[in-house]
Amino acid sequence: MNFARIFAIANNVFSEVIRDRVLYLIGLFVLFLAGIIRLLPELAAQTHNKMIVDIGIAAIGILGLIVTAFVGTGLINKEIERRTVLVLLSKPIGRAELIVGKHLGLSGVLAVLISSTTLFYFILLAINDIRFPFGSLLVAMLYLFLELSLLTAVAILFGVLTSSLLATLLTFGIYVIGHLSADILKAGELSQSPSLEAITKGIYFIIPNLSRLDLKNDAVYGVLPDVMTLLLNAGYALIYIVLLLAIANLIFARREF
């Protein structure tokens, strides 16, 4: 693969998504959080600070998920539907370069979105004298980026396979199942049904376990896993990203246009 071509594709995706007003979501987030900071003290006088920290970090995750699901599924699929993929592939661009470049471009957008909203999140909390565990929340945001980057690979895979609408629904489905995979496995073990237990184990091992990358709930209390666990979870995410992009490339390479 040619890294210059991959960078050019990534840069094109980044510029296109930014032009689609994705960054207006940052302004929406700031207005939303400022409104919550003003409203919650009237409704929950004793616990409003903790609720504001929780709501803020959850809102960043939801914004990132929306961008990932709706934009990621269309990165390849829209090129196919508009037949612009024929123009791209007629140039000296490999299909693997196209997929990797698209993934890196949207990952760059997500990095900007998460870092910007996190910055404003910390500023608003500090201005309003709300105490928060800076270090643990920063690490949680880094792992949120890894989670969304993994979901971007999922979205691209589904975008290669099917229509944009179905791919978006499937991506949301993987997000939900990925966060519940450990609970699904336990439910299968408790069912005492060998067939159901085999199914739940299959789901657990095939669907990425996104709960390994979700540190938000513990981070608001200043609690994080040990360094080795953090490194293993980061490696887990990177391996899944490479695997999903490789599968997407294999499918895309077999498609005729």
Disulfide bonds with the S-S distance in Angstrom:
none
